[in-house]
Amino acid sequence: MPFSVKDLKLPADKAAQIERALGSDPNVNEALPALQGVCDEAAAEVARLTTGYIIDAVSISNFTRAIALGRAYGYIGPIPKDIAENAKEAKDELTAIAKGDRPNLPKVANAQLTGRAGKWGSGQATPGRMPAMFPDQVAPEPLKPGTDPNLGTL
């Protein structure tokens, strides 16, 4: 389930204030698209930094909330001290996880980001074409300077 604006647990007036600061009118669009974009960016950052590790959903949500709130409050003025501290702690912890400094975290056997290209309308991701997938095909010889495969030597 994707992280949404409601997961920020902000009062409606504060969410509307941030949405206006981001250039959108919360009175016209109740979905708060600009603030949802901040949430999506934070969720992508958390996913990138935790790829390869098994981390519970509550921790992922907490990391995402801390980063998204830090960014969102940064758009409307000075970030409150507690929000800034939570965002810094979350980023520090995520950086440690990404570097492998948390040996107590179990690793995933086959790590990959979930939002890969090629999933539009299908249940399976489309893998990229890798040379090893076609072992019977030989890569062409690189061109020598001053030659053209259609014209010969120039």
MODELLER restraints for C-alpha pairs under 7 A, 6 or more apart:
rsr = mdl.restraints
at = mdl.atoms
rsr.add(forms.Gaussian(group=physical.xy_distance, feature=features.Distance(at['CA:3:A'], at['CA:39:A']), mean=6.50, stdev=0.5))
rsr.add(forms.Gaussian(group=physical.xy_distance, feature=features.Distance(at['CA:3:A'], at['CA:40:A']), mean=6.98, stdev=0.5))
rsr.add(forms.Gaussian(group=physical.xy_distance, feature=features.Distance(at['CA:3:A'], at['CA:43:A']), mean=6.73, stdev=0.5))
rsr.add(forms.Gaussian(group=physical.xy_distance, feature=features.Distance(at['CA:4:A'], at['CA:36:A']), mean=6.24, stdev=0.5))
rsr.add(forms.Gaussian(group=physical.xy_distance, feature=features.Distance(at['CA:4:A'], at['CA:39:A']), mean=6.43, stdev=0.5))
rsr.add(forms.Gaussian(group=physical.xy_distance, feature=features.Distance(at['CA:5:A'], at['CA:35:A']), mean=6.66, stdev=0.5))
rsr.add(forms.Gaussian(group=physical.xy_distance, feature=features.Distance(at['CA:5:A'], at['CA:36:A']), mean=5.61, stdev=0.5))
rsr.add(forms.Gaussian(group=physical.xy_distance, feature=features.Distance(at['CA:5:A'], at['CA:39:A']), mean=6.69, stdev=0.5))
rsr.add(forms.Gaussian(group=physical.xy_distance, feature=features.Distance(at['CA:8:A'], at['CA:65:A']), mean=5.64, stdev=0.5))
rsr.add(forms.Gaussian(group=physical.xy_distance, feature=features.Distance(at['CA:16:A'], at['CA:26:A']), mean=5.56, stdev=0.5))
rsr.add(forms.Gaussian(group=physical.xy_distance, feature=features.Distance(at['CA:18:A'], at['CA:72:A']), mean=6.49, stdev=0.5))
rsr.add(forms.Gaussian(group=physical.xy_distance, feature=features.Distance(at['CA:18:A'], at['CA:76:A']), mean=6.10, stdev=0.5))
rsr.add(forms.Gaussian(group=physical.xy_distance, feature=features.Distance(at['CA:19:A'], at['CA:25:A']), mean=6.74, stdev=0.5))
rsr.add(forms.Gaussian(group=physical.xy_distance, feature=features.Distance(at['CA:19:A'], at['CA:26:A']), mean=6.27, stdev=0.5))
rsr.add(forms.Gaussian(group=physical.xy_distance, feature=features.Distance(at['CA:19:A'], at['CA:32:A']), mean=6.27, stdev=0.5))
rsr.add(forms.Gaussian(group=physical.xy_distance, feature=features.Distance(at['CA:19:A'], at['CA:34:A']), mean=6.07, stdev=0.5))
rsr.add(forms.Gaussian(group=physical.xy_distance, feature=features.Distance(at['CA:19:A'], at['CA:35:A']), mean=5.72, stdev=0.5))
rsr.add(forms.Gaussian(group=physical.xy_distance, feature=features.Distance(at['CA:20:A'], at['CA:26:A']), mean=6.74, stdev=0.5))
rsr.add(forms.Gaussian(group=physical.xy_distance, feature=features.Distance(at['CA:21:A'], at['CA:75:A']), mean=6.37, stdev=0.5))
rsr.add(forms.Gaussian(group=physical.xy_distance, feature=features.Distance(at['CA:21:A'], at['CA:76:A']), mean=5.81, stdev=0.5))
rsr.add(forms.Gaussian(group=physical.xy_distance, feature=features.Distance(at['CA:22:A'], at['CA:34:A']), mean=6.13, stdev=0.5))
rsr.add(forms.Gaussian(group=physical.xy_distance, feature=features.Distance(at['CA:22:A'], at['CA:75:A']), mean=6.92, stdev=0.5))
rsr.add(forms.Gaussian(group=physical.xy_distance, feature=features.Distance(at['CA:24:A'], at['CA:34:A']), mean=6.46, stdev=0.5))
rsr.add(forms.Gaussian(group=physical.xy_distance, feature=features.Distance(at['CA:26:A'], at['CA:32:A']), mean=5.94, stdev=0.5))
rsr.add(forms.Gaussian(group=physical.xy_distance, feature=features.Distance(at['CA:38:A'], at['CA:68:A']), mean=5.99, stdev=0.5))
rsr.add(forms.Gaussian(group=physical.xy_distance, feature=features.Distance(at['CA:38:A'], at['CA:72:A']), mean=6.80, stdev=0.5))
rsr.add(forms.Gaussian(group=physical.xy_distance, feature=features.Distance(at['CA:39:A'], at['CA:68:A']), mean=5.39, stdev=0.5))
rsr.add(forms.Gaussian(group=physical.xy_distance, feature=features.Distance(at['CA:42:A'], at['CA:64:A']), mean=5.45, stdev=0.5))
rsr.add(forms.Gaussian(group=physical.xy_distance, feature=features.Distance(at['CA:42:A'], at['CA:67:A']), mean=5.82, stdev=0.5))
rsr.add(forms.Gaussian(group=physical.xy_distance, feature=features.Distance(at['CA:42:A'], at['CA:68:A']), mean=5.29, stdev=0.5))
rsr.add(forms.Gaussian(group=physical.xy_distance, feature=features.Distance(at['CA:43:A'], at['CA:64:A']), mean=5.37, stdev=0.5))
rsr.add(forms.Gaussian(group=physical.xy_distance, feature=features.Distance(at['CA:46:A'], at['CA:63:A']), mean=6.85, stdev=0.5))
rsr.add(forms.Gaussian(group=physical.xy_distance, feature=features.Distance(at['CA:46:A'], at['CA:64:A']), mean=6.24, stdev=0.5))
rsr.add(forms.Gaussian(group=physical.xy_distance, feature=features.Distance(at['CA:48:A'], at['CA:113:A']), mean=6.93, stdev=0.5))
rsr.add(forms.Gaussian(group=physical.xy_distance, feature=features.Distance(at['CA:49:A'], at['CA:94:A']), mean=5.95, stdev=0.5))
rsr.add(forms.Gaussian(group=physical.xy_distance, feature=features.Distance(at['CA:49:A'], at['CA:95:A']), mean=6.78, stdev=0.5))
rsr.add(forms.Gaussian(group=physical.xy_distance, feature=features.Distance(at['CA:49:A'], at['CA:97:A']), mean=6.98, stdev=0.5))
rsr.add(forms.Gaussian(group=physical.xy_distance, feature=features.Distance(at['CA:49:A'], at['CA:98:A']), mean=4.99, stdev=0.5))
rsr.add(forms.Gaussian(group=physical.xy_distance, feature=features.Distance(at['CA:50:A'], at['CA:94:A']), mean=6.89, stdev=0.5))
rsr.add(forms.Gaussian(group=physical.xy_distance, feature=features.Distance(at['CA:50:A'], at['CA:97:A']), mean=6.49, stdev=0.5))
rsr.add(forms.Gaussian(group=physical.xy_distance, feature=features.Distance(at['CA:50:A'], at['CA:98:A']), mean=6.05, stdev=0.5))
rsr.add(forms.Gaussian(group=physical.xy_distance, feature=features.Distance(at['CA:51:A'], at['CA:111:A']), mean=6.09, stdev=0.5))
rsr.add(forms.Gaussian(group=physical.xy_distance, feature=features.Distance(at['CA:51:A'], at['CA:112:A']), mean=6.37, stdev=0.5))
rsr.add(forms.Gaussian(group=physical.xy_distance, feature=features.Distance(at['CA:51:A'], at['CA:113:A']), mean=6.27, stdev=0.5))
rsr.add(forms.Gaussian(group=physical.xy_distance, feature=features.Distance(at['CA:52:A'], at['CA:107:A']), mean=5.61, stdev=0.5))
rsr.add(forms.Gaussian(group=physical.xy_distance, feature=features.Distance(at['CA:52:A'], at['CA:108:A']), mean=5.08, stdev=0.5))
rsr.add(forms.Gaussian(group=physical.xy_distance, feature=features.Distance(at['CA:52:A'], at['CA:111:A']), mean=4.38, stdev=0.5))
rsr.add(forms.Gaussian(group=physical.xy_distance, feature=features.Distance(at['CA:52:A'], at['CA:112:A']), mean=6.86, stdev=0.5))
rsr.add(forms.Gaussian(group=physical.xy_distance, feature=features.Distance(at['CA:53:A'], at['CA:105:A']), mean=6.51, stdev=0.5))
rsr.add(forms.Gaussian(group=physical.xy_distance, feature=features.Distance(at['CA:53:A'], at['CA:106:A']), mean=5.86, stdev=0.5))
rsr.add(forms.Gaussian(group=physical.xy_distance, feature=features.Distance(at['CA:53:A'], at['CA:107:A']), mean=4.32, stdev=0.5))
rsr.add(forms.Gaussian(group=physical.xy_distance, feature=features.Distance(at['CA:53:A'], at['CA:108:A']), mean=5.35, stdev=0.5))
rsr.add(forms.Gaussian(group=physical.xy_distance, feature=features.Distance(at['CA:54:A'], at['CA:105:A']), mean=6.74, stdev=0.5))
rsr.add(forms.Gaussian(group=physical.xy_distance, feature=features.Distance(at['CA:54:A'], at['CA:106:A']), mean=5.60, stdev=0.5))
rsr.add(forms.Gaussian(group=physical.xy_distance, feature=features.Distance(at['CA:54:A'], at['CA:107:A']), mean=5.82, stdev=0.5))
rsr.add(forms.Gaussian(group=physical.xy_distance, feature=features.Distance(at['CA:54:A'], at['CA:108:A']), mean=6.12, stdev=0.5))
rsr.add(forms.Gaussian(group=physical.xy_distance, feature=features.Distance(at['CA:63:A'], at['CA:90:A']), mean=5.43, stdev=0.5))
rsr.add(forms.Gaussian(group=physical.xy_distance, feature=features.Distance(at['CA:66:A'], at['CA:86:A']), mean=5.71, stdev=0.5))
rsr.add(forms.Gaussian(group=physical.xy_distance, feature=features.Distance(at['CA:66:A'], at['CA:87:A']), mean=4.73, stdev=0.5))
rsr.add(forms.Gaussian(group=physical.xy_distance, feature=features.Distance(at['CA:66:A'], at['CA:90:A']), mean=6.50, stdev=0.5))
rsr.add(forms.Gaussian(group=physical.xy_distance, feature=features.Distance(at['CA:67:A'], at['CA:87:A']), mean=4.93, stdev=0.5))
rsr.add(forms.Gaussian(group=physical.xy_distance, feature=features.Distance(at['CA:67:A'], at['CA:90:A']), mean=6.94, stdev=0.5))
rsr.add(forms.Gaussian(group=physical.xy_distance, feature=features.Distance(at['CA:69:A'], at['CA:83:A']), mean=6.86, stdev=0.5))
rsr.add(forms.Gaussian(group=physical.xy_distance, feature=features.Distance(at['CA:70:A'], at['CA:79:A']), mean=6.78, stdev=0.5))
rsr.add(forms.Gaussian(group=physical.xy_distance, feature=features.Distance(at['CA:70:A'], at['CA:83:A']), mean=5.91, stdev=0.5))
rsr.add(forms.Gaussian(group=physical.xy_distance, feature=features.Distance(at['CA:70:A'], at['CA:84:A']), mean=5.81, stdev=0.5))
rsr.add(forms.Gaussian(group=physical.xy_distance, feature=features.Distance(at['CA:70:A'], at['CA:87:A']), mean=5.57, stdev=0.5))
rsr.add(forms.Gaussian(group=physical.xy_distance, feature=features.Distance(at['CA:73:A'], at['CA:79:A']), mean=5.33, stdev=0.5))
rsr.add(forms.Gaussian(group=physical.xy_distance, feature=features.Distance(at['CA:96:A'], at['CA:102:A']), mean=6.62, stdev=0.5))
rsr.add(forms.Gaussian(group=physical.xy_distance, feature=features.Distance(at['CA:116:A'], at['CA:125:A']), mean=6.78, stdev=0.5))
rsr.add(forms.Gaussian(group=physical.xy_distance, feature=features.Distance(at['CA:118:A'], at['CA:125:A']), mean=5.41, stdev=0.5))
rsr.add(forms.Gaussian(group=physical.xy_distance, feature=features.Distance(at['CA:118:A'], at['CA:126:A']), mean=4.91, stdev=0.5))
rsr.add(forms.Gaussian(group=physical.xy_distance, feature=features.Distance(at['CA:119:A'], at['CA:125:A']), mean=4.84, stdev=0.5))
rsr.add(forms.Gaussian(group=physical.xy_distance, feature=features.Distance(at['CA:119:A'], at['CA:126:A']), mean=6.67, stdev=0.5))
rsr.add(forms.Gaussian(group=physical.xy_distance, feature=features.Distance(at['CA:146:A'], at['CA:153:A']), mean=6.24, stdev=0.5))
rsr.add(forms.Gaussian(group=physical.xy_distance, feature=features.Distance(at['CA:146:A'], at['CA:154:A']), mean=5.48, stdev=0.5))
rsr.add(forms.Gaussian(group=physical.xy_distance, feature=features.Distance(at['CA:147:A'], at['CA:153:A']), mean=4.50, stdev=0.5))
rsr.add(forms.Gaussian(group=physical.xy_distance, feature=features.Distance(at['CA:147:A'], at['CA:154:A']), mean=5.56, stdev=0.5))
